[in-house]
Amino acid sequence: MLLILVPLGVIIIAFAVANRQGVTVSFDPFGGSTPAASLTLPLFALVIVLLIIGVVIGGSASWLRHGRWRRAARRLEREVKELNARLHAHHDAAAGPSIVPRQQEPPPRLKLQPPARS
């Protein structure tokens, strides 16, 4: 984790130091040279804010797209719980009186005399 985060942090800090000049962002498509709604901020701040917005939009799209898999997983978890409950119920019912005879001790071994020699 640190192997990725430390170089990434160094790159972001170097980018921020190298791009401190101000940039005007216009929100008025018809304003021309004097926009009604504009914002001036450092370039590195604009890039970082846009990256954060991109991550949030991408994460939201991924989360929405995987909704059917989450629903299927919840449904399957419910089925597993139901089947486990049924299995335990059958197991408990089978633990009661059984119609299968229990294994008994084998009868004692017969002691035979060795054959007589003639």
Secondary structure, DSSP 8 states (H G I E B T S, - for coil): -HHHHHHHHHHHHHHHHH--SEEEEE--TT-TTS-SSEEEEEHHHHHHHHHHHHHHHHHHHHHHHTHHHHHHHHHHHHHHHHHHHHHHHHHHHHTSS-SS------------------
